[in-house]
């Protein structure tokens, strides 16, 4: 009997790539630091983990906001 293959559709992969690709090095470094601190101290630092989660959320939010008309308007005001 064959097991069903785990399939993630191309639109989902494209969305994940679009959201996180520019920030992969920063997010990987942050994750490594969170894990290293947890291994050294043998406990999770809630503020450090919350900061990393905020950084991930900011990356995702920035990706969605960057292509809106509102952002182009704000950017035009700032650079004019």
mmCIF file as gemmi writes it, N, C-alpha and C atoms, coordinates in Angstrom:
data_model
loop_
_atom_site.group_PDB
_atom_site.id
_atom_site.type_symbol
_atom_site.label_atom_id
_atom_site.label_alt_id
_atom_site.label_comp_id
_atom_site.label_asym_id
_atom_site.label_entity_id
_atom_site.label_seq_id
_atom_site.pdbx_PDB_ins_code
_atom_site.Cartn_x
_atom_site.Cartn_y
_atom_site.Cartn_z
_atom_site.occupancy
_atom_site.B_iso_or_equiv
_atom_site.pdbx_formal_charge
_atom_site.auth_seq_id
_atom_site.auth_asym_id
_atom_site.pdbx_PDB_model_num
ATOM 1 N N . UNK Axp A 1 ? 0.833 -1.18 0 1 0 ? 1 A 1
ATOM 2 C CA . UNK Axp A 1 ? 0 0 0 1 0 ? 1 A 1
ATOM 3 C C . UNK Axp A 1 ? 0.878 1.244 0 1 0 ? 1 A 1
ATOM 4 N N . UNK Axp A 2 ? 0.585 2.149 -0.894 1 0 ? 2 A 1
ATOM 5 C CA . UNK Axp A 2 ? 1.369 3.37 -0.989 1 0 ? 2 A 1
ATOM 6 C C . UNK Axp A 2 ? 0.904 4.394 0.031 1 0 ? 2 A 1
ATOM 7 N N . UNK Axp A 3 ? 1.873 5.079 0.575 1 0 ? 3 A 1
ATOM 8 C CA . UNK Axp A 3 ? 1.534 6.184 1.466 1 0 ? 3 A 1
ATOM 9 C C . UNK Axp A 3 ? 1.264 7.417 0.619 1 0 ? 3 A 1
ATOM 10 N N . UNK Axp A 4 ? 0.307 8.239 1.013 1 0 ? 4 A 1
ATOM 11 C CA . UNK Axp A 4 ? 0.078 9.468 0.24 1 0 ? 4 A 1
ATOM 12 C C . UNK Axp A 4 ? 1.259 10.416 0.39 1 0 ? 4 A 1
ATOM 13 N N . UNK Axp A 5 ? 1.623 11.018 -0.702 1 0 ? 5 A 1
ATOM 14 C CA . UNK Axp A 5 ? 2.749 11.95 -0.693 1 0 ? 5 A 1
ATOM 15 C C . UNK Axp A 5 ? 2.312 13.281 -0.104 1 0 ? 5 A 1
ATOM 16 N N . UNK Axp A 6 ? 3.214 13.879 0.648 1 0 ? 6 A 1
ATOM 17 C CA . UNK Axp A 6 ? 2.963 15.212 1.176 1 0 ? 6 A 1
ATOM 18 C C . UNK Axp A 6 ? 3.182 16.19 0.029 1 0 ? 6 A 1
ATOM 19 N N . UNK Axp A 7 ? 2.154 16.918 -0.328 1 0 ? 7 A 1
ATOM 20 C CA . UNK Axp A 7 ? 2.236 17.807 -1.468 1 0 ? 7 A 1
ATOM 21 C C . UNK Axp A 7 ? 1.898 19.226 -1.029 1 0 ? 7 A 1
ATOM 22 N N . UNK Axp A 8 ? 2.835 20.084 -1.27 1 0 ? 8 A 1
ATOM 23 C CA . UNK Axp A 8 ? 2.599 21.507 -1.041 1 0 ? 8 A 1
ATOM 24 C C . UNK Axp A 8 ? 2.577 22.145 -2.418 1 0 ? 8 A 1
ATOM 25 N N . UNK Axp A 9 ? 1.466 22.763 -2.739 1 0 ? 9 A 1
ATOM 26 C CA . UNK Axp A 9 ? 1.271 23.305 -4.068 1 0 ? 9 A 1
ATOM 27 C C . UNK Axp A 9 ? 2.219 24.439 -4.402 1 0 ? 9 A 1
ATOM 28 N N . UNK Axp A 10 ? 2.455 24.656 -5.686 1 0 ? 10 A 1
ATOM 29 C CA . UNK Axp A 10 ? 3.329 25.744 -6.126 1 0 ? 10 A 1
ATOM 30 C C . UNK Axp A 10 ? 2.914 27.124 -5.609 1 0 ? 10 A 1
ATOM 31 N N . UNK Axp A 11 ? 1.608 27.453 -5.512 1 0 ? 11 A 1
ATOM 32 C CA . UNK Axp A 11 ? 1.279 28.773 -4.966 1 0 ? 11 A 1
ATOM 33 C C . UNK Axp A 11 ? 1.718 28.944 -3.51 1 0 ? 11 A 1
ATOM 34 N N . UNK Axp A 12 ? 1.616 27.874 -2.738 1 0 ? 12 A 1
ATOM 35 C CA . UNK Axp A 12 ? 2.039 27.954 -1.336 1 0 ? 12 A 1
ATOM 36 C C . UNK Axp A 12 ? 3.549 28.132 -1.259 1 0 ? 12 A 1
ATOM 37 N N . UNK Axp A 13 ? 4.288 27.374 -2.036 1 0 ? 13 A 1
ATOM 38 C CA . UNK Axp A 13 ? 5.745 27.512 -2.036 1 0 ? 13 A 1
ATOM 39 C C . UNK Axp A 13 ? 6.17 28.894 -2.524 1 0 ? 13 A 1
ATOM 40 N N . UNK Axp A 14 ? 5.49 29.421 -3.529 1 0 ? 14 A 1
ATOM 41 C CA . UNK Axp A 14 ? 5.822 30.755 -4.034 1 0 ? 14 A 1
ATOM 42 C C . UNK Axp A 14 ? 5.545 31.812 -2.968 1 0 ? 14 A 1
ATOM 43 N N . UNK Axp A 15 ? 4.45 31.657 -2.228 1 0 ? 15 A 1
ATOM 44 C CA . UNK Axp A 15 ? 4.123 32.62 -1.172 1 0 ? 15 A 1
ATOM 45 C C . UNK Axp A 15 ? 5.166 32.566 -0.059 1 0 ? 15 A 1
ATOM 46 N N . UNK Axp A 16 ? 5.55 31.367 0.337 1 0 ? 16 A 1
ATOM 47 C CA . UNK Axp A 16 ? 6.571 31.233 1.386 1 0 ? 16 A 1
ATOM 48 C C . UNK Axp A 16 ? 7.881 31.845 0.919 1 0 ? 16 A 1
ATOM 49 N N . UNK Axp A 17 ? 8.254 31.585 -0.332 1 0 ? 17 A 1
ATOM 50 C CA . UNK Axp A 17 ? 9.504 32.137 -0.866 1 0 ? 17 A 1
ATOM 51 C C . UNK Axp A 17 ? 9.446 33.658 -0.927 1 0 ? 17 A 1
ATOM 52 N N . UNK Axp A 18 ? 8.329 34.207 -1.372 1 0 ? 18 A 1
ATOM 53 C CA . UNK Axp A 18 ? 8.191 35.657 -1.485 1 0 ? 18 A 1
ATOM 54 C C . UNK Axp A 18 ? 8.258 36.331 -0.13 1 0 ? 18 A 1
ATOM 55 N N . UNK Axp A 19 ? 7.651 35.715 0.868 1 0 ? 19 A 1
ATOM 56 C CA . UNK Axp A 19 ? 7.608 36.339 2.187 1 0 ? 19 A 1
ATOM 57 C C . UNK Axp A 19 ? 8.964 36.278 2.877 1 0 ? 19 A 1
ATOM 58 N N . UNK Axp A 20 ? 9.62 35.13 2.861 1 0 ? 20 A 1
ATOM 59 C CA . UNK Axp A 20 ? 10.798 34.947 3.7 1 0 ? 20 A 1
ATOM 60 C C . UNK Axp A 20 ? 12.135 34.937 2.976 1 0 ? 20 A 1
ATOM 61 N N . UNK Axp A 21 ? 12.158 34.87 1.654 1 0 ? 21 A 1
ATOM 62 C CA . UNK Axp A 21 ? 13.431 34.748 0.943 1 0 ? 21 A 1
ATOM 63 C C . UNK Axp A 21 ? 14.402 35.894 1.207 1 0 ? 21 A 1
ATOM 64 N N . UNK Axp A 22 ? 13.974 37.152 1.2 1 0 ? 22 A 1
ATOM 65 C CA . UNK Axp A 22 ? 14.954 38.218 1.432 1 0 ? 22 A 1
ATOM 66 C C . UNK Axp A 22 ? 15.547 38.216 2.837 1 0 ? 22 A 1
ATOM 67 N N . UNK Axp A 23 ? 14.859 37.586 3.77 1 0 ? 23 A 1
ATOM 68 C CA . UNK Axp A 23 ? 15.289 37.643 5.166 1 0 ? 23 A 1
ATOM 69 C C . UNK Axp A 23 ? 15.792 36.308 5.679 1 0 ? 23 A 1
ATOM 70 N N . UNK Axp A 24 ? 16.032 35.349 4.793 1 0 ? 24 A 1
ATOM 71 C CA . UNK Axp A 24 ? 16.448 34.019 5.228 1 0 ? 24 A 1
ATOM 72 C C . UNK Axp A 24 ? 17.725 34.062 6.071 1 0 ? 24 A 1
ATOM 73 N N . UNK Axp A 25 ? 18.765 34.765 5.667 1 0 ? 25 A 1
ATOM 74 C CA . UNK Axp A 25 ? 19.974 34.767 6.51 1 0 ? 25 A 1
ATOM 75 C C . UNK Axp A 25 ? 19.71 35.326 7.913 1 0 ? 25 A 1
ATOM 76 N N . UNK Axp A 26 ? 18.956 36.402 8.007 1 0 ? 26 A 1
ATOM 77 C CA . UNK Axp A 26 ? 18.66 36.99 9.313 1 0 ? 26 A 1
ATOM 78 C C . UNK Axp A 26 ? 17.807 36.047 10.156 1 0 ? 26 A 1
ATOM 79 N N . UNK Axp A 27 ? 16.815 35.409 9.542 1 0 ? 27 A 1
ATOM 80 C CA . UNK Axp A 27 ? 15.941 34.51 10.287 1 0 ? 27 A 1
ATOM 81 C C . UNK Axp A 27 ? 16.676 33.244 10.718 1 0 ? 27 A 1
ATOM 82 N N . UNK Axp A 28 ? 17.544 32.73 9.872 1 0 ? 28 A 1
ATOM 83 C CA . UNK Axp A 28 ? 18.328 31.549 10.241 1 0 ? 28 A 1
ATOM 84 C C . UNK Axp A 28 ? 19.27 31.879 11.39 1 0 ? 28 A 1
ATOM 85 N N . UNK Axp A 29 ? 19.94 33.022 11.313 1 0 ? 29 A 1
ATOM 86 C CA . UNK Axp A 29 ? 20.825 33.43 12.406 1 0 ? 29 A 1
ATOM 87 C C . UNK Axp A 29 ? 20.042 33.617 13.699 1 0 ? 29 A 1
ATOM 88 N N . UNK Axp A 30 ? 18.885 34.245 13.62 1 0 ? 30 A 1
ATOM 89 C CA . UNK Axp A 30 ? 18.057 34.426 14.809 1 0 ? 30 A 1
ATOM 90 C C . UNK Axp A 30 ? 17.633 33.099 15.4 1 0 ? 30 A 1
ATOM 91 N N . UNK Axp A 31 ? 17.225 32.165 14.551 1 0 ? 31 A 1
ATOM 92 C CA . UNK Axp A 31 ? 16.827 30.845 15.039 1 0 ? 31 A 1
ATOM 93 C C . UNK Axp A 31 ? 18.003 30.119 15.687 1 0 ? 31 A 1
ATOM 94 N N . UNK Axp A 32 ? 19.17 30.21 15.071 1 0 ? 32 A 1
ATOM 95 C CA . UNK Axp A 32 ? 20.354 29.581 15.66 1 0 ? 32 A 1
ATOM 96 C C . UNK Axp A 32 ? 20.697 30.191 17.016 1 0 ? 32 A 1
ATOM 97 N N . UNK Axp A 33 ? 20.557 31.498 17.14 1 0 ? 33 A 1
ATOM 98 C CA . UNK Axp A 33 ? 20.83 32.142 18.431 1 0 ? 33 A 1
ATOM 99 C C . UNK Axp A 33 ? 19.82 31.742 19.496 1 0 ? 33 A 1
ATOM 100 N N . UNK Axp A 34 ? 18.548 31.651 19.113 1 0 ? 34 A 1
ATOM 101 C CA . UNK Axp A 34 ? 17.52 31.207 20.061 1 0 ? 34 A 1
ATOM 102 C C . UNK Axp A 34 ? 17.826 29.792 20.532 1 0 ? 34 A 1
ATOM 103 N N . UNK Axp A 35 ? 18.157 28.907 19.589 1 0 ? 35 A 1
ATOM 104 C CA . UNK Axp A 35 ? 18.46 27.522 19.952 1 0 ? 35 A 1
ATOM 105 C C . UNK Axp A 35 ? 19.729 27.419 20.786 1 0 ? 35 A 1
ATOM 106 N N . UNK Axp A 36 ? 20.761 28.189 20.433 1 0 ? 36 A 1
ATOM 107 C CA . UNK Axp A 36 ? 22.01 28.159 21.204 1 0 ? 36 A 1
ATOM 108 C C . UNK Axp A 36 ? 21.785 28.638 22.634 1 0 ? 36 A 1
ATOM 109 N N . UNK Axp A 37 ? 21.02 29.708 22.792 1 0 ? 37 A 1
ATOM 110 C CA . UNK Axp A 37 ? 20.74 30.211 24.14 1 0 ? 37 A 1
ATOM 111 C C . UNK Axp A 37 ? 19.941 29.193 24.937 1 0 ? 37 A 1
ATOM 112 N N . UNK Axp A 38 ? 18.986 28.522 24.286 1 0 ? 38 A 1
ATOM 113 C CA . UNK Axp A 38 ? 18.189 27.51 24.974 1 0 ? 38 A 1
ATOM 114 C C . UNK Axp A 38 ? 19.051 26.315 25.388 1 0 ? 38 A 1
ATOM 115 N N . UNK Axp A 39 ? 19.985 25.922 24.527 1 0 ? 39 A 1
ATOM 116 C CA . UNK Axp A 39 ? 20.854 24.801 24.882 1 0 ? 39 A 1
ATOM 117 C C . UNK Axp A 39 ? 21.815 25.153 26.006 1 0 ? 39 A 1
ATOM 118 N N . UNK Axp A 40 ? 22.348 26.355 25.995 1 0 ? 40 A 1
ATOM 119 C CA . UNK Axp A 40 ? 23.304 26.762 27.026 1 0 ? 40 A 1
ATOM 120 C C . UNK Axp A 40 ? 22.617 26.946 28.374 1 0 ? 40 A 1
ATOM 121 N N . UNK Axp A 41 ? 21.473 27.617 28.377 1 0 ? 41 A 1
ATOM 122 C CA . UNK Axp A 41 ? 20.796 27.903 29.64 1 0 ? 41 A 1
ATOM 123 C C . UNK Axp A 41 ? 19.806 26.81 30.05 1 0 ? 41 A 1
ATOM 124 N N . UNK Axp A 42 ? 19.569 25.858 29.168 1 0 ? 42 A 1
ATOM 125 C CA . UNK Axp A 42 ? 18.629 24.758 29.407 1 0 ? 42 A 1
ATOM 126 C C . UNK Axp A 42 ? 17.217 25.235 29.72 1 0 ? 42 A 1
ATOM 127 N N . UNK Axp A 43 ? 16.877 26.395 29.207 1 0 ? 43 A 1
ATOM 128 C CA . UNK Axp A 43 ? 15.508 26.911 29.329 1 0 ? 43 A 1
ATOM 129 C C . UNK Axp A 43 ? 15.297 27.938 28.225 1 0 ? 43 A 1
ATOM 130 N N . UNK Axp A 44 ? 14.032 28.197 27.931 1 0 ? 44 A 1
ATOM 131 C CA . UNK Axp A 44 ? 13.693 29.175 26.905 1 0 ? 44 A 1
ATOM 132 C C . UNK Axp A 44 ? 13.61 30.542 27.543 1 0 ? 44 A 1
ATOM 133 N N . UNK Axp A 45 ? 14.281 31.505 26.985 1 0 ? 45 A 1
ATOM 134 C CA . UNK Axp A 45 ? 14.159 32.887 27.427 1 0 ? 45 A 1
ATOM 135 C C . UNK Axp A 45 ? 12.934 33.471 26.733 1 0 ? 45 A 1
ATOM 136 N N . UNK Axp A 46 ? 11.858 33.751 27.48 1 0 ? 46 A 1
ATOM 137 C CA . UNK Axp A 46 ? 10.619 34.172 26.814 1 0 ? 46 A 1
ATOM 138 C C . UNK Axp A 46 ? 10.764 35.48 26.04 1 0 ? 46 A 1
ATOM 139 N N . UNK Axp A 47 ? 11.58 36.39 26.524 1 0 ? 47 A 1
ATOM 140 C CA . UNK Axp A 47 ? 11.749 37.664 25.824 1 0 ? 47 A 1
ATOM 141 C C . UNK Axp A 47 ? 12.53 37.482 24.527 1 0 ? 47 A 1
ATOM 142 N N . UNK Axp A 48 ? 13.517 36.609 24.565 1 0 ? 48 A 1
ATOM 143 C CA . UNK Axp A 48 ? 14.316 36.349 23.366 1 0 ? 48 A 1
ATOM 144 C C . UNK Axp A 48 ? 13.466 35.649 22.302 1 0 ? 48 A 1
ATOM 145 N N . UNK Axp A 49 ? 12.673 34.665 22.729 1 0 ? 49 A 1
ATOM 146 C CA . UNK Axp A 49 ? 11.796 33.951 21.799 1 0 ? 49 A 1
ATOM 147 C C . UNK Axp A 49 ? 10.713 34.891 21.267 1 0 ? 49 A 1
ATOM 148 N N . UNK Axp A 50 ? 10.165 35.731 22.126 1 0 ? 50 A 1
ATOM 149 C CA . UNK Axp A 50 ? 9.152 36.693 21.697 1 0 ? 50 A 1
ATOM 150 C C . UNK Axp A 50 ? 9.745 37.696 20.703 1 0 ? 50 A 1
ATOM 151 N N . UNK Axp A 51 ? 10.965 38.122 20.94 1 0 ? 51 A 1
ATOM 152 C CA . UNK Axp A 51 ? 11.633 39.016 19.994 1 0 ? 51 A 1
ATOM 153 C C . UNK Axp A 51 ? 11.848 38.365 18.642 1 0 ? 51 A 1
ATOM 154 N N . UNK Axp A 52 ? 12.234 37.093 18.648 1 0 ? 52 A 1
ATOM 155 C CA . UNK Axp A 52 ? 12.414 36.377 17.379 1 0 ? 52 A 1
ATOM 156 C C . UNK Axp A 52 ? 11.078 36.207 16.661 1 0 ? 52 A 1
ATOM 157 N N . UNK Axp A 53 ? 10.034 35.869 17.404 1 0 ? 53 A 1
ATOM 158 C CA . UNK Axp A 53 ? 8.706 35.73 16.796 1 0 ? 53 A 1
ATOM 159 C C . UNK Axp A 53 ? 8.236 37.069 16.223 1 0 ? 53 A 1
ATOM 160 N N . UNK Axp A 54 ? 8.527 38.156 16.914 1 0 ? 54 A 1
ATOM 161 C CA . UNK Axp A 54 ? 8.189 39.48 16.404 1 0 ? 54 A 1
ATOM 162 C C . UNK Axp A 54 ? 8.938 39.805 15.125 1 0 ? 54 A 1
ATOM 163 N N . UNK Axp A 55 ? 10.191 39.369 15.064 1 0 ? 55 A 1
ATOM 164 C CA . UNK Axp A 55 ? 10.984 39.601 13.863 1 0 ? 55 A 1
ATOM 165 C C . UNK Axp A 55 ? 10.406 38.825 12.676 1 0 ? 55 A 1
ATOM 166 N N . UNK Axp A 56 ? 9.979 37.589 12.911 1 0 ? 56 A 1
ATOM 167 C CA . UNK Axp A 56 ? 9.362 36.794 11.854 1 0 ? 56 A 1
ATOM 168 C C . UNK Axp A 56 ? 8.057 37.447 11.41 1 0 ? 56 A 1
ATOM 169 N N . UNK Axp A 57 ? 7.258 37.901 12.37 1 0 ? 57 A 1
ATOM 170 C CA . UNK Axp A 57 ? 5.99 38.558 12.038 1 0 ? 57 A 1
ATOM 171 C C . UNK Axp A 57 ? 6.223 39.855 11.273 1 0 ? 57 A 1
ATOM 172 N N . UNK Axp A 58 ? 7.243 40.615 11.665 1 0 ? 58 A 1
ATOM 173 C CA . UNK Axp A 58 ? 7.546 41.862 10.965 1 0 ? 58 A 1
ATOM 174 C C . UNK Axp A 58 ? 7.973 41.593 9.527 1 0 ? 58 A 1
ATOM 175 N N . UNK Axp A 59 ? 8.723 40.531 9.29 1 0 ? 59 A 1
ATOM 176 C CA . UNK Axp A 59 ? 9.129 40.17 7.929 1 0 ? 59 A 1
ATOM 177 C C . UNK Axp A 59 ? 7.91 39.819 7.082 1 0 ? 59 A 1
ATOM 178 N N . UNK Axp A 60 ? 7.005 39.046 7.649 1 0 ? 60 A 1
ATOM 179 C CA . UNK Axp A 60 ? 5.797 38.662 6.904 1 0 ? 60 A 1
ATOM 180 C C . UNK Axp A 60 ? 4.927 39.883 6.639 1 0 ? 60 A 1
ATOM 181 N N . UNK Axp A 61 ? 4.73 40.723 7.641 1 0 ? 61 A 1
ATOM 182 C CA . UNK Axp A 61 ? 3.899 41.916 7.483 1 0 ? 61 A 1
ATOM 183 C C . UNK Axp A 61 ? 4.507 42.875 6.465 1 0 ? 61 A 1
ATOM 184 N N . UNK Axp A 62 ? 5.808 43.046 6.522 1 0 ? 62 A 1
ATOM 185 C CA . UNK Axp A 62 ? 6.481 43.941 5.588 1 0 ? 62 A 1
ATOM 186 C C . UNK Axp A 62 ? 6.305 43.464 4.153 1 0 ? 62 A 1
ATOM 187 N N . UNK Axp A 63 ? 6.339 42.165 3.956 1 0 ? 63 A 1
ATOM 188 C CA . UNK Axp A 63 ? 6.167 41.628 2.609 1 0 ? 63 A 1
ATOM 189 C C . UNK Axp A 63 ? 4.781 41.919 2.059 1 0 ? 63 A 1
ATOM 190 N N . UNK Axp A 64 ? 3.759 41.853 2.908 1 0 ? 64 A 1
ATOM 191 C CA . UNK Axp A 64 ? 2.405 42.122 2.438 1 0 ? 64 A 1
ATOM 192 C C . UNK Axp A 64 ? 2.146 43.614 2.249 1 0 ? 64 A 1
ATOM 193 N N . UNK Axp A 65 ? 2.712 44.452 3.09 1 0 ? 65 A 1
ATOM 194 C CA . UNK Axp A 65 ? 2.461 45.893 3.023 1 0 ? 65 A 1
ATOM 195 C C . UNK Axp A 65 ? 3.233 46.542 1.881 1 0 ? 65 A 1
ATOM 196 N N . UNK Axp A 66 ? 4.372 45.978 1.524 1 0 ? 66 A 1
ATOM 197 C CA . UNK Axp A 66 ? 5.264 46.609 0.552 1 0 ? 66 A 1
ATOM 198 C C . UNK Axp A 66 ? 4.648 46.758 -0.832 1 0 ? 66 A 1
ATOM 199 N N . UNK Axp A 67 ? 3.62 46.016 -1.173 1 0 ? 67 A 1
ATOM 200 C CA . UNK Axp A 67 ? 3.044 46.081 -2.502 1 0 ? 67 A 1
ATOM 201 C C . UNK Axp A 67 ? 1.687 46.761 -2.531 1 0 ? 67 A 1
ATOM 202 N N . UNK Axp A 68 ? 1.331 47.503 -1.496 1 0 ? 68 A 1
ATOM 203 C CA . UNK Axp A 68 ? 0.03 48.166 -1.456 1 0 ? 68 A 1
ATOM 204 C C . UNK Axp A 68 ? 0.153 49.607 -1.957 1 0 ? 68 A 1
ATOM 205 N N . UNK Axp A 69 ? -0.941 50.152 -2.411 1 0 ? 69 A 1
ATOM 206 C CA . UNK Axp A 69 ? -0.963 51.549 -2.858 1 0 ? 69 A 1
ATOM 207 C C . UNK Axp A 69 ? -0.637 52.493 -1.701 1 0 ? 69 A 1
ATOM 208 N N . UNK Axp A 70 ? -1.111 52.131 -0.51 1 0 ? 70 A 1
ATOM 209 C CA . UNK Axp A 70 ? -0.841 52.965 0.665 1 0 ? 70 A 1
ATOM 210 C C . UNK Axp A 70 ? 0.662 53.115 0.882 1 0 ? 70 A 1
ATOM 211 N N . UNK Axp A 71 ? 1.408 52.017 0.745 1 0 ? 71 A 1
ATOM 212 C CA . UNK Axp A 71 ? 2.84 52.074 0.964 1 0 ? 71 A 1
ATOM 213 C C . UNK Axp A 71 ? 3.529 52.916 -0.106 1 0 ? 71 A 1
ATOM 214 N N . UNK Axp A 72 ? 3.096 52.786 -1.348 1 0 ? 72 A 1
ATOM 215 C CA . UNK Axp A 72 ? 3.674 53.617 -2.41 1 0 ? 72 A 1
ATOM 216 C C . UNK Axp A 72 ? 3.404 55.096 -2.13 1 0 ? 72 A 1
ATOM 217 N N . UNK Axp A 73 ? 2.239 55.409 -1.591 1 0 ? 73 A 1
ATOM 218 C CA . UNK Axp A 73 ? 1.914 56.788 -1.249 1 0 ? 73 A 1
ATOM 219 C C . UNK Axp A 73 ? 2.828 57.294 -0.134 1 0 ? 73 A 1
ATOM 220 N N . UNK Axp A 74 ? 2.986 56.5 0.926 1 0 ? 74 A 1
ATOM 221 C CA . UNK Axp A 74 ? 3.856 56.894 2.046 1 0 ? 74 A 1
ATOM 222 C C . UNK Axp A 74 ? 5.297 57.026 1.573 1 0 ? 74 A 1
ATOM 223 N N . UNK Axp A 75 ? 5.772 56.085 0.761 1 0 ? 75 A 1
ATOM 224 C CA . UNK Axp A 75 ? 7.135 56.144 0.251 1 0 ? 75 A 1
ATOM 225 C C . UNK Axp A 75 ? 7.33 57.382 -0.615 1 0 ? 75 A 1
ATOM 226 N N . UNK Axp A 76 ? 6.309 57.743 -1.39 1 0 ? 76 A 1
ATOM 227 C CA . UNK Axp A 76 ? 6.404 58.952 -2.197 1 0 ? 76 A 1
ATOM 228 C C . UNK Axp A 76 ? 6.482 60.209 -1.355 1 0 ? 76 A 1
ATOM 229 N N . UNK Axp A 77 ? 5.759 60.235 -0.238 1 0 ? 77 A 1
ATOM 230 C CA . UNK Axp A 77 ? 5.832 61.384 0.663 1 0 ? 77 A 1
ATOM 231 C C . UNK Axp A 77 ? 7.197 61.496 1.325 1 0 ? 77 A 1
ATOM 232 N N . UNK Axp A 78 ? 7.748 60.369 1.692 1 0 ? 78 A 1
ATOM 233 C CA . UNK Axp A 78 ? 9.036 60.361 2.389 1 0 ? 78 A 1
ATOM 234 C C . UNK Axp A 78 ? 10.18 60.738 1.455 1 0 ? 78 A 1
ATOM 235 N N . UNK Axp A 79 ? 10.114 60.277 0.212 1 0 ? 79 A 1
ATOM 236 C CA . UNK Axp A 79 ? 11.225 60.516 -0.703 1 0 ? 79 A 1
ATOM 237 C C . UNK Axp A 79 ? 11.073 61.782 -1.537 1 0 ? 79 A 1
ATOM 238 N N . UNK Axp A 80 ? 9.942 62.441 -1.456 1 0 ? 80 A 1
ATOM 239 C CA . UNK Axp A 80 ? 9.726 63.641 -2.26 1 0 ? 80 A 1
ATOM 240 C C . UNK Axp A 80 ? 10.434 64.843 -1.693 1 0 ? 80 A 1
